[in-house]
Amino acid sequence: MAKNITRKASLVSGRIIAIVPAAGIGRRLGASQKKTFVDCLGVPLLIHTLKRLNSVKSITEIIPVIGKEDIGKTHKLIQTYHINKVKRIAMGGKERQDSVYNALCLIANDNINTLPFIPSRPEAGLREGSLRQGRGDKDLILIHDGARPFVTAELIKKLLSEIQGNKSIDGVIPGIPVKDTIKEAGDDGIILSTKKREKLRAIQTPQVFRYGALRKAYDRAQKTGFYATDDAALVEKTGGKIKIILGHPYNIKVTTPEDMGMVEYLLSKSPIKI
């Protein structure tokens, strides 16, 4: 038993930093304002997500990524709702991937111990090679969509336990087995192939990575211009080893008005107080 405890302690030596990309417009939601600030049971959608992450004891810091014009507004909301693990806000980029990269640049150029709450400057990110090796290399980076407000502490605990207890993996992500038959179709609507659903998973966030592996993946993507639909794909591209564990069926991302209705119902039953 003592050996197991020692081994686990040796793997848990850095911080756990949550990056929350939330700079998207959310056109499919059909709201009059950005999805981040859409009212959900009287509270902005993003605040529900940040509150849940803030309640997870193992998370050291939360870095939201917000559009430039909304950083001041977000700062005020964070103060109003007492989300004390947010010390910095990163500026959103053109794409989600650029936004996450900006947050990683804040971590790479780490100054959290010397400065109070600070928004990132435009020049703080999107510089080729700026994710240098440094103080953050032992950190774990948890990336979670700002529009997934029903993430649970239990799921985060399982993800962290998996990566902290397994040196051989570079990241761990949650996924749900696909129930429907999946077919690939061409632009003309004609079916090209039918996929074997037994091995297919619908991927969710949060996705957790070792900082070094994520830094390598993002630097490579910046140099080559490669864009992916999730962070795990970037790490896979550089040869990283990613494990999937079972996600949660209610951990849905708000994209459409129907999604918002479901999330409002689930949050009304939630024990997290806002």
C-alpha positions as CSV (number, residue, x, y, z in Angstrom):
1,M,0.0,0.0,0.0
2,A,2.8,2.4,0.9
3,K,4.5,1.9,-2.5
4,N,1.2,2.7,-4.3
5,I,0.8,5.9,-2.3
6,T,4.4,6.9,-3.0
7,R,4.0,6.2,-6.7
8,K,0.8,8.2,-7.0
9,A,2.3,11.2,-5.1
10,S,5.2,11.2,-7.5
11,L,2.8,11.7,-10.4
12,V,0.8,14.5,-8.7
13,S,3.4,17.2,-8.5
14,G,2.0,20.2,-10.4
15,R,-1.0,22.4,-10.6
16,I,-4.3,21.5,-12.2
17,I,-5.4,24.4,-14.4
18,A,-8.8,24.6,-16.1
19,I,-9.0,26.4,-19.4
20,V,-12.5,27.4,-20.4
21,P,-12.9,28.5,-24.0
22,A,-16.0,30.7,-24.2
23,A,-15.4,33.3,-26.9
24,G,-17.8,31.8,-29.5
25,I,-20.8,33.6,-30.8
26,G,-23.3,30.7,-30.8
27,R,-25.3,31.5,-33.9
28,R,-27.2,28.2,-33.8
29,L,-28.7,29.1,-30.4
30,G,-30.6,31.9,-32.1
31,A,-30.2,34.2,-29.0
32,S,-29.9,38.0,-29.2
33,Q,-26.5,37.9,-27.3
34,K,-23.4,35.7,-27.2
35,K,-24.0,32.2,-25.9
36,T,-21.6,32.9,-23.0
37,F,-24.0,35.5,-21.5
38,V,-27.4,33.9,-22.4
39,D,-29.7,33.8,-19.4
40,C,-30.0,30.3,-17.8
41,L,-32.3,30.3,-14.8
42,G,-31.4,33.9,-14.1
43,V,-27.7,33.5,-14.4
44,P,-25.4,33.7,-17.4
45,L,-24.6,30.3,-18.9
46,L,-20.9,30.6,-18.5
47,I,-21.3,31.3,-14.7
48,H,-22.9,28.0,-14.2
49,T,-19.9,26.3,-15.8
50,L,-17.4,28.3,-13.9
51,K,-19.2,27.7,-10.6
52,R,-19.0,24.0,-11.1
53,L,-15.3,24.0,-11.9
54,N,-14.7,26.4,-9.0
55,S,-16.3,23.9,-6.6
56,V,-13.8,21.1,-7.5
57,K,-11.2,21.2,-4.8
58,S,-8.4,19.7,-6.9
59,I,-8.5,22.5,-9.5
60,T,-5.9,25.2,-8.7
61,E,-6.9,27.9,-11.2
62,I,-9.5,28.6,-13.9
63,I,-8.7,30.6,-17.0
64,P,-11.7,31.6,-19.0
65,V,-11.1,32.6,-22.6
66,I,-13.3,35.5,-23.7
67,G,-13.8,37.8,-26.7
68,K,-11.8,41.0,-26.3
69,E,-14.9,43.2,-26.1
70,D,-16.4,41.0,-23.3
71,I,-13.4,40.7,-20.9
72,G,-14.5,43.6,-18.7
73,K,-18.0,42.3,-18.5
74,T,-16.8,38.8,-17.6
75,H,-14.5,40.2,-14.9
76,K,-17.4,41.9,-13.2
77,L,-19.5,38.7,-13.4
78,I,-16.6,36.7,-11.8
79,Q,-16.5,39.2,-8.9
80,T,-20.2,39.2,-8.5
81,Y,-20.5,35.5,-8.3
82,H,-17.3,35.0,-6.2
83,I,-15.5,32.7,-8.6
84,N,-12.2,32.9,-6.7
85,K,-10.2,30.5,-8.8
86,V,-10.2,32.8,-11.8
87,K,-7.1,35.0,-11.5
88,R,-6.6,35.7,-15.2
89,I,-8.7,35.9,-18.4
90,A,-7.2,35.0,-21.8
91,M,-8.3,36.8,-24.9
92,G,-10.3,34.8,-27.5
93,G,-8.8,34.1,-30.9
94,K,-10.2,33.6,-34.4
95,E,-11.0,29.9,-33.7
96,R,-11.5,27.9,-30.6
97,Q,-8.0,26.4,-31.0
98,D,-6.5,29.9,-31.1
99,S,-8.3,30.8,-27.9
100,V,-6.9,27.8,-26.1
101,Y,-3.5,28.6,-27.4
102,N,-3.8,32.1,-25.9
103,A,-4.6,30.6,-22.5
104,L,-1.6,28.2,-22.8
105,C,0.6,31.2,-23.5
106,L,-0.5,32.8,-20.2
107,I,0.6,29.6,-18.4
108,A,3.9,29.4,-20.3
109,N,4.7,33.0,-19.5
110,D,3.5,32.3,-15.9
111,N,3.3,35.3,-13.6
112,I,0.4,34.3,-11.4
113,N,2.4,34.6,-8.2
114,T,3.3,38.2,-8.8
115,L,0.2,39.8,-10.3
116,P,-3.4,40.2,-9.2
117,F,-6.3,39.5,-11.6
118,I,-5.2,40.3,-15.1
119,P,-6.7,40.0,-18.6
120,S,-4.3,38.7,-21.2
121,R,-3.0,41.2,-23.7
122,P,-3.4,40.5,-27.5
123,E,0.4,40.1,-27.8
124,A,0.5,37.5,-25.0
125,G,-0.6,34.7,-27.4
126,L,-0.4,33.5,-31.0
127,R,3.3,33.8,-31.2
128,E,5.1,30.8,-32.8
129,G,7.1,28.9,-30.3
130,S,6.0,31.0,-27.3
131,L,4.9,27.8,-25.4
132,R,8.5,27.3,-24.2
133,Q,9.4,24.7,-21.6
134,G,9.2,26.1,-18.2
135,R,7.5,26.2,-14.8
136,G,4.3,24.7,-16.1
137,D,5.7,21.4,-17.4
138,K,4.4,19.4,-14.4
139,D,1.0,20.9,-14.6
140,L,-2.2,19.1,-15.8
141,I,-4.3,21.2,-18.1
142,L,-8.1,20.6,-18.1
143,I,-9.9,22.1,-21.1
144,H,-13.6,22.4,-20.8
145,D,-16.3,24.0,-23.0
146,G,-17.9,27.1,-21.4
147,A,-21.2,25.9,-22.9
148,R,-21.2,22.6,-20.9
149,P,-22.6,23.7,-17.6
150,F,-23.5,20.3,-16.3
151,V,-20.0,18.9,-15.8
152,T,-19.8,16.9,-12.6
153,A,-17.0,16.8,-9.9
154,E,-17.2,13.0,-10.2
155,L,-16.3,13.0,-13.9
156,I,-13.4,15.4,-13.3
157,K,-12.2,13.2,-10.4
158,K,-12.2,10.1,-12.7
159,L,-10.3,11.9,-15.4
160,L,-7.7,13.2,-13.1
161,S,-7.3,9.8,-11.3
162,E,-6.8,8.1,-14.7
163,I,-4.0,10.4,-15.9
164,Q,-2.4,10.8,-12.4
165,G,-2.1,7.1,-12.0
166,N,-0.9,6.2,-15.5
167,K,2.5,7.6,-16.7
168,S,2.1,6.0,-20.2
169,I,-0.7,8.4,-21.3
170,D,-0.5,12.0,-22.4
171,G,-4.2,12.8,-22.0
172,V,-7.6,11.4,-21.0
173,I,-11.0,12.4,-22.4
174,P,-14.6,11.4,-21.7
175,G,-16.8,9.8,-24.4
176,I,-20.2,8.3,-24.8
177,P,-20.8,5.1,-26.8
178,V,-22.7,5.9,-30.0
179,K,-26.2,4.4,-30.0
180,D,-27.4,5.4,-33.5
181,T,-26.0,3.9,-36.7
182,I,-23.5,6.3,-38.2
183,K,-23.2,6.7,-42.0
184,E,-20.8,8.8,-44.0
185,A,-22.4,10.7,-46.9
186,G,-21.0,12.7,-49.8
187,D,-21.9,16.3,-50.6
188,D,-24.7,15.0,-52.8
189,G,-26.3,13.1,-49.9
190,I,-25.4,9.7,-51.3
191,I,-24.1,7.3,-48.6
192,L,-20.4,6.4,-48.9
193,S,-20.0,4.1,-46.0
194,T,-21.5,2.8,-42.7
195,K,-19.3,2.9,-39.6
196,K,-19.1,0.2,-37.0
197,R,-20.6,1.9,-34.1
198,E,-19.1,-0.6,-31.5
199,K,-15.8,1.4,-31.5
200,L,-17.3,4.9,-32.0
201,R,-17.6,7.4,-29.2
202,A,-19.2,10.8,-29.0
203,I,-16.5,12.9,-27.3
204,Q,-17.1,15.4,-24.6
205,T,-15.1,17.8,-22.4
206,P,-13.4,18.2,-20.0
207,Q,-10.2,16.8,-21.7
208,V,-7.2,16.6,-19.5
209,F,-3.6,16.6,-20.7
210,R,0.0,16.8,-19.4
211,Y,1.2,20.3,-20.1
212,G,4.3,19.2,-21.9
213,A,2.4,17.0,-24.4
214,L,-0.2,19.8,-25.0
215,R,2.5,22.4,-25.4
216,K,4.2,20.3,-28.0
217,A,1.0,19.7,-29.8
218,Y,-0.1,23.3,-29.9
219,D,3.4,24.5,-31.0
220,R,3.3,22.0,-33.9
221,A,-0.2,23.1,-34.9
222,Q,0.9,26.7,-34.9
223,K,3.9,26.0,-37.1
224,T,2.0,23.8,-39.6
225,G,-1.4,25.6,-39.6
226,F,-3.2,22.4,-38.6
227,Y,-6.6,22.9,-37.1
228,A,-8.6,20.1,-35.3
229,T,-12.1,19.9,-33.8
230,D,-10.9,19.0,-30.4
231,D,-7.7,19.3,-28.3
232,A,-7.1,15.5,-28.2
233,A,-6.7,15.4,-32.0
234,L,-3.8,17.8,-31.8
235,V,-2.0,15.6,-29.2
236,E,-2.8,12.6,-31.3
237,K,-1.2,14.3,-34.3
238,T,2.1,14.5,-32.5
239,G,2.0,10.9,-31.5
240,G,0.5,11.4,-28.0
241,K,-1.3,8.6,-26.3
242,I,-4.9,9.5,-25.3
243,K,-7.3,7.3,-23.3
244,I,-11.1,7.5,-23.4
245,I,-13.2,6.9,-20.3
246,L,-16.9,6.8,-20.0
247,G,-18.5,10.3,-20.0
248,H,-21.8,11.4,-18.7
249,P,-25.0,11.5,-20.8
250,Y,-26.1,14.8,-19.3
251,N,-22.8,16.5,-20.0
252,I,-24.3,18.2,-23.0
253,K,-23.0,21.2,-24.9
254,V,-25.5,24.0,-25.4
255,T,-25.7,24.6,-29.2
256,T,-29.5,24.8,-30.0
257,P,-32.6,26.2,-28.1
258,E,-33.5,22.6,-27.4
259,D,-30.2,22.1,-25.6
260,M,-30.9,25.1,-23.5
261,G,-34.2,23.7,-22.4
262,M,-32.6,20.4,-21.3
263,V,-29.8,22.2,-19.5
264,E,-32.2,24.5,-17.6
265,Y,-34.1,21.4,-16.4
266,L,-31.0,19.6,-15.3
267,L,-29.6,22.7,-13.5
268,S,-32.9,23.2,-11.7
269,K,-32.2,19.9,-10.0
270,S,-28.5,20.6,-9.4
271,P,-27.1,20.9,-5.8
272,I,-24.6,23.7,-7.0
273,K,-25.8,27.0,-5.6
274,I,-25.2,30.1,-7.7
